Amino acid sequence: MYELGTLVLYDKGGVYKIEGVGTPPVRGTVGNYYKLCAVFSNSNEIIYTPVDGSSIMRPLISPGEAANYLALFARLEPQIVPSPRTADLAAHYRDLLNSHSVEDRLLLIKEIQVRQRELARQKNGRASWTPNT
């Protein structure tokens, strides 16, 4: 359970602050919910999400963790999707995105970056794929 005041990344919605825990002011709602308030929005958006962990939410990373992830990014090796089908590549990217793992998201960024470079090389007539670039 997160403490009040914790900043969290909620699903794909952005950064929220945990303002409270309890039953939301919605008729028929049972159980404990986090009251999340949008941090970087002028809309005063409030979200109620179950405390039981059924929603995708994680605390923001610290500056030290960010530095570690940047170092990890430099060492990540992009995977080669053997299938020439675009649907297979899209499914691979979707799996990385849906894992909600920072490492997988970094790998996704790196793989897309490498893929874009390769497509640019092919467009310019130099079709040699090198994963370490």
Secondary structure, 3 states (H helix, E strand, C coil): CCCCCCEEEECCCEEEEEEEEECCCCCCCCCCEEEEEECCCCCCCEEEEECCCCCCEEECCCHHHHHHHHHHHHHCCCCCCCCCCHHHHHHHHHHHHHCCCHHHHHHHHHHHHHHHHHHHHHHCCCCCCCCCC
